[in-house]
Amino acid sequence: MKEIKHDLFQIYERTPQQTYNIKQAMMRLDAKGTEAKQIVQQLLDELCSDGLLEKVGKGEYQLTRAQMPKIVGKVDMTSTGMAYIIVDNAEPGEKDIIVESRNLKQAMHGDRVEVAVISRRRDGRKEGEVIEIIEQAKRVFVGRIEMVQGRNFGFVVVDSKRVPTDVFVPERLMEGAQNGQKVMVEIFEWPKGAKNPTGKIVDVLGDVGDNNTEMHAILAEYELPYEFPQELEDLAAKIPTEISAAEVNKRRDMRGVTTFTIDPADAKDFDDALSIQTLENGNLEIGVHIADVTHYVTPGSDIDDEALSRATSVYLVDRTVPMLPESLSNFLCSLRPNEDKLCFSAVFEIKQDGELVNEWFGRTVIHSDRRFSYEEAQQVIENKEGDFVNEIITMDKIAKIMRAQRFKAGSIGFERAEAKFILDDNGKPTGVYFKEMKDSNQLIEEYMLMANQRVAKFLGGPSGKRTSVYRIHDQPNEEKFAKFKGFISRFGLYFKHDKGKALAKELTGILQGVKGTAQENIVSTLAIRSMAKATYTTQNIGHYGLAFDHYTHFTSPIRRYPDMMVHRLLQHYLDGGKSLPTDVLEEQCEHSAAQEIKASSAERDSIKYKMVEFMEDKVGDEFEGVISGVTDWGIYVELVETKIEGMVSLRDIEDDYYSFDDETYSAVGHRTGRRFTLGDKVMISIKKADLQRKQLDFKMEGTVDFETGELTRIESDFSKTKNIDLPRRPTGDKKKKFGDRKNKRN
């Protein structure tokens, strides 16, 4: 009997997602007759009692969840309530596991969970059920409080699409929030069987639509602070501002060398300056001087702990949320003109033809003679007149030589137009303009790149094995880049090489070739999307995009914590210190990279909000745009004039039923065969501007010929498809109205 029981269990164990009834089990055991049936039934009952099998359906049996294959991964929630489990250490080509909402067991977006694989779909995708929440992600969310009329409770409608349920809040935990206000809610309980989790209000952000409220809400959504602790501001204000003679004597005194800063016109913190002088041998000495933040902020201090926690300054459309207290970032460390300042410097001896002859790294004291805005420095370059004209012209000449050499070596030139908003006193956008990379911007960029590259090389040591912090950038993802190459081929753009620096050179040539054309922004955007993401680590693999074998971040310690880490490492090795352990540094690198992603996401959301706000009064107006993305639910269009992006829902295109073709990244009409694909020029109208979702809904009006500009309008006639057997339209991510889903907890 034991052998039969073992064989019976193996039938289910070999196909853990399959169910078998007693008849099917007997067939696989090659058992026949009434007596055999009784024995198999008895053994099935025993296996159920042992917790190895469970009865499902009508007389069918299956492995229990505890016996099924287990996979650990992170929950990626969708707006419909279904989730994908991103598998830890997934094999190449391994797809995420699908978990329906009923099988999530109250797991939420970002949670790390253990999942049992319970079935396999027709398309081969695994379907799972959450067995255990191993590690919870955040449970604090931003949303709008909606009171239930006549009742002593309400619900927070969470802004994030990653939370498909509202949060029940009893009146005693409202903290004075008023109906309709923006709040932060913390989920502390999800009772078994309840449809909604229970939460408490932890902060009332303010009225919906108020600029400060909305910007604070964006920061809170990404767990980023929106104010600085007053005690740290007070602590920073007490730091002595005088530079002692003893401190100057420890440093290289460069106050007598011509020095200036070039920054945006509205910049408040100046963390880098340039100096230049001609040496007796005719060579140039060019200094890259960086604010010596680590002189004032010591490891383990309260200010340092806060800086590490933040890891980066955050740049929203209308404000900067600094990494350091304002008295440090805007005053004490800022390289303001006509003031002596402490710096960490990289000083280079360079021939007139751009050849690097010598380099020196160390602490200095400088005195900036002039603060230039980018626009002012550009005027000097273009007109060849103004303050320090000879110095700026000389530095610009060397920068252009270095830039040409960098591109020749395989550096990629991404230059996507960046939209900026003109804001009134209330933060409301009144206009859009574009940030241009001109000679003055590129001048600063080249010297900062050189300093970062050369410091990284020094930190690695002669053998390259000394512990350091690097800014790395891996080679492109082959699958993504193959799709990018396929897309641009429709414009007659092709690659001869498959990888390496040769591929990078070709990409730069292609980006230069489309400059000034209607395709420029979409080609540049898709090229960037096909690239790997740059990050921080102690493990050097080089920087593919810049074609540097060694690269780090040394030049912005006021706004990036990794630069402070690099400054401390640099001084440690200059003092003759031995190579350091990697564990703490790697942990700080990972944290800094995660914070950088959050900050970038918050910045994008603030831009989206202002884009929608800017278009609110333009509903019904028509604009030309270029298709920037196609999915199975909609077509994303970037407006030509403003680079503002919105979406046309496939179900709203009126002349046909459209579905997504993932081979060509197109939306294809079933009746007409009309195809909308990446890069197509179209005419849209503004259908809706939804500030809460930070989303613009467009209506497709027609297609525009790239060559002639001729508009072909879409006919609003779908009647001819009435008798055609079309696929069902996707239901999308519609949410029920408030009254349908929020008045009942169970």
N, C-alpha and C positions, 0 to 999 in steps of 0.2 A: 504493500500500500504506500509506503514511503517513497518508493521509486516512481510509482504512478503519480503521486502527489507532486513530486519534483518535476516530472515531465510536464504535468498539467500547468504548473506555475511557469515553466519556461516558455510555453506557448504564448502566454500573455506578456512575459518579460521581453521576448524577442521583438514583439510589435507593440510597444507600450501605448501607442495612441489608438490601437485597434480594439474594438469590442467583439466578443464572441459569445453566442448563446451556448447552451449545453450541447445542442446538436452539432454545431460547428466545432466545438472543443472535442467532441467524440470522434469526429471525422479526422481531426489532426492527430488524435491518439490512436487512430485505427481501432477504435473500440465499438462493438456492436452488441445489440441485445438489451433486453429489459434489465437484467442484472447489472450489466456494465453501466447502464444509464443511472441506476440507483447509486452505484459506487462513485461515478463522476459527480453526481449531484451532491453526495455527501462530502466529497473532497472540495468542491467549489464552496460549500458552506463553511468548511473548516478554514479554507484560505481567506474567506471573508472575515471569519472570527479572528484569524491571526493578524488581520489588518493589512494583508497583502493584496487582496482584491476587493472590489466594491461592486454592488449590483447597480446597474444603470439601465434605463429604458425598460423594455418589456422582456424580462428574463435574460438580459445580456450582462456580461461581466467585463470588468476592465481593471487594470492595475490601479491601485489607490494613488492619489497624488504623491504620497510619501515615497512610493516606489518608482515613480516616473523619473526620467532623466532631468537633472537640475542644471539650470544655467543662471549665472549671476550677471546682472547688468543694470543700466541706469534707465529710468522711466523718461520717455520723451512723449509728453501728453499732447493730444490734438484737441481742437476746440469742440469736437463731437463727443469727447469722453473716452474714445478709444486711445490706446497708447502703443507706442513701439518701444521695445526694450533693446537698448543699444548694448550689445554683448561685450563684457570685459574681455580684452585680449582676443578679439574676434579674428578668425582666420581670414585671409584675403578672399574676398568675394562672398563671405558669410553675411546673410541678410539679417536685419533686425527681426525680432520676434514680435508678432502681433498679439496684443492682449485686449480683448473686448472689455468695455467698462464694467460689465457684470463680474468679471474675473480679476479686477484690480485689487480687491480687498482693501479699499481705501488708500492705496498707494497714490502719491501725487507726483507731479512733475519734478524731476531731479532726484527723486528717491533712488537709492541703490537697493535692489530687491533680488530675491531668489525666486526663480520662475520654474514651474514644472511645464514641460512641453506636453500638451494634451492632445494635439491633433496636427495634421498637416493639410493645408488647403490645396485646392486644385492646381494653383499656380506654383506649388512646391513650398510656399512660405509656411514656416512653423507658427502654430498658434499656442499660446501659453496661458497659464494661470499663476498669479502671484501667490507664493507659498509663505513668504516672510519678507517683511521690510527690514533690511539689514541696517540701513543708515538713512535717516530722514533728511530731506533737503529743507529749505526754509519753509516756515509756516506763517510768515508775516507777509501780507499782501496789501496792495493799494486798491481801493474801490470806492463806490458811491453807496452811502447808507440809504436804504429805503425802508421807512417805517410802515408797518402794517396798520392801517387805520382802525382805531378802536381796540387795538391789542397792545400788550405790554412787551412786544418784541419787534424786531426788524431783521432785514437781511442786507448784507453787503454784497453788491454786485461787483465782483472782482474785475478790474480792468484787463488783466492778462487773459489772453485766449487759452493759456495753458491750464487754467482752472475752470473747468466746464460746469461747476456747481457754485451756487451762492452760499454765503456763510451766515448761519443763524446766530443772531446776537440778542440775548435777553436784555431788557431795559436797564437792569442794574449794572450792566457792563458796557453801557453806551458812552460813558465818560463825557456826557454833555453834548454829544454830536447831534446836530440838527438834521432833519430830513433833507436828503439830497446833497449833503456835504461830502467832500472827498475826505476819506479817512484811511488809516492804517489799521488792519485787523489781524490779530494773531489767533490762529486756530490752535486750541488746546485740547479738543476732544472730538471724536467722531463716534458717537454711540452706535453700537451694533444694530443694524437694521435701519438706521436713520438715513434719509436721502441727503441731508445736509450736515456738514460739520458744524460744530459750535465754536464760536470765537469771542474775543473781547476786543474792544477798541483800545489801541495803545497810543494813538496820536490822531488829533483832528487837524487835518492839513488846511482846511478852509473851504471856500465856496468854489464850486465847479465853474471853470471858465476864467477865474482869476489867474493872472500870469504867474505870480509867485507860487500859488497853490499847485498849478499844473507842473511847473518846473520841479518843485519839491517832490511831487508825486512821482515824476519820472526817476528822480534820484532814489527815492525810497523803494521803487519797484525793483531796482537792481542792488538794493542793500548798500547804497552809497550815502554818506552823510551829506546833509545840506547846510550844516553850520559847524563852526569850530568851537570846541569846548572853551569856555571863557577862562578857565583856570590855566589852560595851555597858552592862550593869548597873553595872559598876565605874566606867565612864566617867561615867555619869549621876550616880552617887553623889558624884563629885568636884565637881559643879557647885555654886558658892557659893549658900547659902540665904539669906544676909543681903541685905536690900534697902538699898542705899546712899542717903544723903541726896541725892546727885547724881542718882540715878535717879528718886527721888520728885519732884525739882524739874523733871524733864522732862515730868511727867505731871499730869493733873488729879487732885487729891487729893480723893477722895470717902469718906474713912474716917469722916467725921462724919455721914454720911447713913445712915438706917436701911436695913440690908441683910440679906438672908437667902437661904438656898437651900431648894428643895423637890425631893426626889429619892426614888427607891425606898428602902425601909427597909434593903435589903441593899447599897446602892450604896457603892462605895469611892472612886470618883473623882467629884468635883463640878466640872463644867466651866462651869456657868452659875449666876449669882446675880441677884437682883432688888433694886433699891433704890427707895425712894419718899420724896418730901417734897413739901409744899405750898408753892408759890411765893407771893410777896407779892401777885401779881395774882389769886390764887385758883386758878390752874391747878396741875395736878399735874406733877411731874417724875419720870418713871419711867425708871430705868436698867436696861438689860440688859447684864450684865457677864460677859464670857467669858474664861476662863483664857488668859493671854498666853503660849501655848506657844512662839511664834516668837521671843520674847525669849531663851529658853533654848536653842532648837534652831535652829542657823543653817544656811542652804542649803549643801549639799555636805559637811556634817559626817557622820561615821559614823552617828550617831544619826538624822540626817535621811534618809540613804540607806536605812537599815533601815525607817524609818517609811514612806517612799515605796514601798519594796518590798512592805510589808504593806498599806499604803493604808487599812486599817481595822482596828479591833478586832473580834474574833470572839466572839460570845456563844452558847456552847453551853448546854445545859440546866443543867449543874452547874459551869460555870466561864467566866471571861472570859480570852481570850487577847489581851493588850493590844497596841496599835500602838506604844506607847512603853514604855521601861523603867519598872518599878513605882515607883522613887524619884521619877520625874517625874509619872506619871499619878495615883498615889495620894497623893503628898505635896507635892512642890515646886509643881506646877501646880494641884493640887486646891484648890478654894476652901473650905477647911475653916474652921469657925467659930472666932472669937476669934484669928485670925491675919491679919496684913497680907498682901495678895496683889496681884500685878501682873495687870492685865486689859486687854483690848481691849473698849471699851464702845460701845454705842449708847444715847444718852440722849435721851429724847423729852419734849417739853412737850405735855401733853394737857389739853384742857378736860374739865370734869366730865361732859360729855355724850359723851365719847369722841373728839372731833375733834382730829386731830393738828395742832399749831400750829407746832412747830419741832423740829429734830433736830440732834444733834451726834455725830460719830464721832471716836474717838481713844483713846489709851492712858491708863490710869488706875491708881490704887492704891486698893484697897478694904479694908474690914474687915467680914467677915460676922458679924452679931450672933447668929445662931441657925441651926441646921440643922433643918429640918422634914422628916419623911417625908411622903409623900402622904397617908397616913392621919391624921397629926397635923394637917396643914393642913386636911384635910376636916372634922375635928372642930371646928376654929375657925370654918370657914364655916357649918357646920350649927348649932352651938350658940351662935355669936356670943360666944364668950368664949375667953380664952387669951392667950398671948404674941402681941404685935403684932396684936391683933384688929382694930383700926381700919384698919391698913395692909392687912391681908389682905382684909378685907371690901371696902375701896375698890378694890383691884386686881382682885378678883373681879368687882365690878360693871362696871368698865371692860372686862375681858376678855369678859364676856357681851355687851356692846354691840358689841365688835369682831367677835365670833363671829357675831352676828346679821347684821352688815353684810357679812361675808365670804360667808355662805350666800346672802344676798340678791343678791350680785354673781355668784353661780354656782358657788361652791365646793361640792365634793361631800363629803358626810359619811359616810365609811366607818367603821363601828364594829363590826368583827367580834369576837366573843368569842374571847379568846386563852387557851388552856389552859396552866396552869403546874403543875409537879409538886412535891410535897413529897418530899424525898429524905432517906434515913437517912444515917448516917455513912459508909456504904460506897457512897453514890451510888445506892442502889436506891430506886425510886419506891414510896412508901407511900400516896400520895393524889394527887388532882387538884383544883385549884381554878381559878377564872377571874379574869383580870385585868380589872377594870372601869375604864372611863374616867369618873371623877367630876369634880366642879367643880374640885378641886385640880389634877388632871391637865390639864384644859382651860385652866385659868388659865396654867400654864406654857407649854402649847402655843401659845396666842394671842400671848404676848409673844415667844416664839422665832420664830414665823412673821412677826410684824411686823418684828423685827430683821433676819431673813433677806431679807425683801422690800425693806426700805428700804436696806439695804447694797447689794443687787443693783442697785437703781435708781441709787444714787450711783456705783457702780463703772462703770456704763455711760456715765456722763457726760451732759451736757446734750443731746448729739446722739444718745445711745444707741449710739454706734459705738466707744467706747473698749473695748479688749480686757479681757475679764473671764472669770471662770469661773461658769457658770450650772448650776443644777439644773433641767432642763427636763422637761416631760411633754407628749407629743403627744396629739392628739385620738384617740378610740377607733378601733380597726380596724373598718371598716364591716361586714365580713362577720361578725366575732365578735360585734359588738354587735347585729346583726340576729338572730343565733341567740339571744342573751340576751333580746331583746325578745319573740321567739317563745315562749321558754320561760315567761317570767313572765306571758304572756297567759293561760295556763291557770289562773292565780290571779285573773284578772280585773283584771290590772295592765297599763295601756297608756300609750304615749307619744303626745303630739300633735306633738312636734317631732322633727326628724331630726338636728340637729347644733347646735353652738355652745353658748353659755351657757344658752339656754333649755332645751336637752336636759339639761344638767348640773343645772339647778334641778329639773327633773322627776324626775331620778334621785334626788336628795337627798330629795325628797318621797316617792318610792316606798320608799326605804330607811327613812325615818322611819315610814312607814305599816305596814311589816311588823315593826317593832320589838316584841319581846315575843311574837311568834307563832312557831309551829313552823317556818315558812318563812324566818325571819329570817336564819339563818346561811347557808343554801344560796343565797338571793337575793343576799346580800352577797358571798359567795364568788364566785359566777358573775359578778357585776358587776365585781369586781376583775379576774377573769380576762379579761374583755372589754376591759379598759383597756390602753393602751400602757404600757410600762415607763418609769419615770423614770430619767434618766441624767445624767451630767456632760458638759459641752461648753463651748466658747468661743462657739458659735453660738446666740444666744438666739432661742427661739420661744415663750417663756412657759411657764407651768405650767398645763395645762388643769384638772387635778384641784383645784387651789387657786384657780383663776380669777385668777391673778396674771400680769401682763405681764412682770414681772421677779422672779426668785427665785434664791437661791443658798443655800449652806450655810456659815454663819458661826459657828454657835453650839456646835459640838462638836469643837474642834481636838485634844482629848485622844484622841479615838477615830476621827477621819476626816481623812485627809490633804488632801482638797479644801478643808476649812475652814482649814487652815494656808496653802494657796495663796491663799485669799481674804484672809486677814489680811495676807499680804505684799503683795498687790496693793493693798489698802486703804491701807496705810502709804505705798506708792509714790506713789499718787495724792494722798494728803493732803500729801505732801512736794512736790507740784507736778510729779511725773514725767509723761513723755509715754506715750502708748499703747504697749503692748509687743507684740512679735511673738506670733503665736498658735501657732506650730509646737510648741514645747516644752510649752506649757501644754495644748494639745490632746492631745498624746501622754500627758501625765500624767493628763488627764481620762479617756482611753480605758482606761489601765491601772487607774485607781481604780474605774471602772465594772465592769471585768472582775473585780477583786478583791472588789467588793461582791457580785457574783453568786455567786462561790465561797463567800464567808462566809455568805450567805443559804442556800445549798444545804447547807453543813455544819451550820448551825443546824437546818434542817429535818430532816436525817438524824439529828441527836442527839435531836430530839423524837420521830421515828419509832422510834428504838431504845428510848427510855424508854417509849413507848406500848406496844410489843410486850412489853417487860420487865414492865410493870405488869399486862398481861393474861395472862401466862404461867400463872398459877395459876387462871385462870378458863375454861379450855378446857371446853367443854360447856355453859357457862352461856348463858342467853338474854338479849338486850338489844334495846330498841327503837332504830331508827335511821332516818335519812333518806338516800335515794339522792343521792349527791353527784357521781356521774359514771357514764357508761355507755360502754363501748368494745366492740370486736368480740371481746374475750376475757373481759370480766367486768363486774360491776356493783360500783362503789365505794359503800360505805355509811358514813356518819358517825353514830356513836352519839349519841343525844340527851343522855344523862347526862354524858358526858365529852368529847364532840367528837373522840373517837379514831376513826380511819378504817381500814377494812380492805376486802378484796375478796371477792366471791362469784364464783367461776368459772362462766361460763355452762354449761360441760359438767357442772357438779355440781348444777344445779337439776333435781330428780328427777321432776317431773311432765310434762316436755315437752322437746322440742329447741328451744333458744332461739338466735336470731341477732340481730345488731345492725342496727337501722334507723337509718341516719345522717341521715335527713330529720327524724326526731322525737327523736333521741338516746334511743332506747328499745331494750330487749331484748324481742323478741316471740316467743311460743310458736307453733310451726307447727301444732300440733293444737288447742290450747285457745284460741289467740288472746290469751292473757294477756299483758299489757304491763307491763313495769317501766320507769319513766322518771324523769328528774330530779325531785327533790322529793317523790317518793312516800315514805310512811312504811311501814316494813317491820319484821318481827321476824327477827333473825338469832341464830345461836349461834356461839360461838367454836370453829372447827374445828382451827386450828393457829396457834401463835405461833412464828414463825421468826425468831430473833434475827439469824442470819447475813444473811438477806435483808432484815432490818428490815421484815418484812411480816406482817400478820395475814390469815389465811384464814378467811373466814366461810362459814357454811352458811345458805342461805335457808330460813327456817321458815314465813314467811307474810307477808301484807300487813295493815296496820293502817289502819282508817278514821280520817281526820283529825278528823272531827266526833264520832263516837261512841266511838272508841278500840277498836272491835270488831276482834278478830283473826281472819283467815281463813287457816287453815293450808294449806300445800301438801301435797297427797297424794303419797306416795312411790310413784307407780305410773306407769311409763313404758312398760308392756307394750303398751298400745293403739297405740303408734306403731311396733310391730315390722314391720308390713307396709306402712308408708307409705314412699314413695320420698323420703327426706330428703337434704338436702345433706350432704356429708362434714363431719364435725366438724373444726375446725381443729386441727392438730397442736400448736400453741402453741410454747413455748420449752423443752420438756423437755430436760434434759441427760442424757447417758448416765451410768451409774454410773462411779465412779472407775476400777475395773478394766477397763472396756470401752474407755477412750479414753486412758489415761495411761501405759500400760506400753510403748507403741510410739511412737517418734518419727516413723517413716515409714510 
